[in-house]
Amino acid sequence: MLVPIRVLVNGIGTIGKRVAHAVSLQPDMVLVGVSSPRPSLGVLSSLSRGGVLEGVPFYVRGASPSLFEERGVRVGGVLEDLLGSGRVDVVVDAAPGGEGLRNRDELYSRYGVRAVFQGGEPAAVAELTFSPFFNYGDAFGRRYVRVPSCNTTGILRVVSALSSLGELREVFVVIARRAADPADRKGARLNALSLDGGVPSHHASDVRTVLPWLNVFTVAVKVPTTLAHLHVARVRLGGRLSRGDVIEALESHRRIVVAGGEFEATPDLLEFFRDRRLRGDMYEVAVLEDSVHVDGEYATLSYVVHQEAVVIPENIDAVRAMFLGGDPEAGMEATDSSLGVTRGRLAPRRALVAARQS
Ligand SMILES: NC(=O)c1ccc[n+]([C@@H]2O[C@H](COP(=O)([O-])OP(=O)(O)OC[C@H]3O[C@@H](n4cnc5c(N)ncnc54)[C@H](OP(=O)(O)O)[C@@H]3O)[C@@H](O)[C@H]2O)c1
C-alpha cells in the first residue's frame, strides 16, 4: 500500500467544501485539514456537528481559534505552523479568484508546499493548466497546477469526446452563464442580460491554456439563474459526421451523460441529481440529446454544466497526477468510482417511474 497523499484544502466555499469532501473519499489521499479566513455560514455548516466535514481539523490564519471553537469547529492549530511542519504534501487552494495567487506567494512558496489552484486564478499562477483528458502525464512532479474554470472544463470534455471522430477544425461556444451560485448573497440580476466580459469571452483563451493550437471562439452571456450554465457549441470536424456517431462519442466519453426524453432544461437535470447525490452535485456534463444536430462537418449541441460540481473530479485527478502520475484512465477511474461519476445515457424520468411501478 502506498503512503497516502496528505492534502489540505484552503478556502471552504462552494468549491473548497466539495473538494475537501471528495478528498476524504479517496483511498490514496488523506484530508489533513481545511482552512478558511472566517467562520462563515458555509464553513460552519460543513464543519460543525452533523456537517459533511464534521471532525476535520480546521487551521486558522490570522484569526482567533476561539472564533471557530465556540461555534463547534475542531481547531487543529495555525495554518502557517501546519504548512511549516512538513505534514502537508499539497494544498488545494479554493480561495476567491486572485487570493490563490497571493496565497501561493505568501504561504505555499514560503513553506515549500505544492498546490492546486482554481480557474479564477490567472493561468500564470501555475506551471500547468490541467485537463486529465489532454495532459494528465504533464502534471507529474509539478509544484503548481491549475484546474481551469467550470465552463472551460465543460468545453474541454466535449471537445475531447468529439475529437475521437475527426480532426478538430473549429469550435464556437455560446455560454449562458449562471449569474450566481445558490449559496451566494451577491449577484441579484432580475432584469438584465449582458455579455460576460468582452468578445471573445475569456473562456476561449482559457481553453487554449490546455490546447494552444485549437481554433476556438467563445461568447458568454450572464443570465439570472443559479442552477447551472448552458452551452451551445458548434464544432467543425474534418470529414462528414452522422448524428448517431456524435451521440455515441458523447455517451461513451467519461464524465459526459446524454440526457434524452423528458430532460429538456437545467431544472430537470439538477432535480434528477438532487434525488441521488449529496447537494445534488452533477459532476457530469449533461448533453441535451434533442439539441444534437449534425450538418456535414458540423456538429451542434447544447449541454448543461453544473458549476458547483463539475471541476471536483478534475481537482482530485490533479492531485493524483501530480504525485502518482501513471495511466490517466486508471487515475480518472479511481476518482470516478469514489465519487460515483457516471457516463452514458441518463434514464428519462418516464422509465424511472415505470421501473418503480413494476
Ligand atoms: N463557484 C463556481 O461556480 C466555480 C466553479 C469553478 C471554479 N471556481 C473557482 O474556484 C475558486 C473558488 O470559488 P468559489 O465559488 O468556491 O468561491 P467562494 O464560494 O467565495 O469560496 C471561497 C472561500 O475562500 C475563502 N477565502 C477568502 N479569502 C481567502 C484566502 N485568502 N485564503 C483562503 N481562503 C479564502 C472564503 O471565505 P469568506 O467567504 O469568509 O471570505 C470562502 O470560504 C475561484 O477561483 C473560482 O473562480 C468557482
The ligand as an ORCA input file, in Angstrom:
! r2SCAN-3c Opt
* xyz 0 1
  N     -18.416     28.678     -7.879
  C     -18.171     28.266     -9.087
  O     -19.075     28.161     -9.884
  C     -16.797     27.904     -9.518
  C     -16.659     26.910    -10.485
  C     -15.367     26.537    -10.872
  C     -14.270     27.204    -10.371
  N     -14.444     28.209     -9.448
  C     -13.258     28.860     -8.926
  O     -12.991     28.313     -7.642
  C     -12.415     29.320     -6.799
  C     -13.275     29.456     -5.566
  O     -14.554     29.841     -5.971
  P     -15.828     29.624     -5.025
  O     -17.015     29.845     -5.899
  O     -15.696     28.361     -4.269
  O     -15.668     30.864     -4.055
  P     -16.426     31.097     -2.672
  O     -17.678     30.310     -2.624
  O     -16.485     32.563     -2.498
  O     -15.435     30.460     -1.602
  C     -14.179     30.953     -1.372
  C     -13.782     30.604      0.041
  O     -12.434     31.024      0.271
  C     -12.394     31.819      1.441
  N     -11.295     32.780      1.336
  C     -11.332     34.133      1.143
  N     -10.084     34.626      1.086
  C      -9.244     33.579      1.278
  C      -7.852     33.447      1.345
  N      -7.049     34.496      1.173
  N      -7.325     32.227      1.558
  C      -8.115     31.150      1.723
  N      -9.445     31.202      1.663
  C     -10.005     32.402      1.433
  C     -13.751     32.463      1.528
  O     -14.002     32.874      2.847
  P     -15.020     34.097      3.134
  O     -16.314     33.711      2.482
  O     -15.098     34.106      4.611
  O     -14.385     35.295      2.524
  C     -14.639     31.309      1.080
  O     -14.883     30.422      2.140
  C     -12.317     30.573     -7.663
  O     -11.061     30.599     -8.289
  C     -13.399     30.345     -8.705
  O     -13.175     31.070     -9.886
  C     -15.686     28.548     -8.994
*
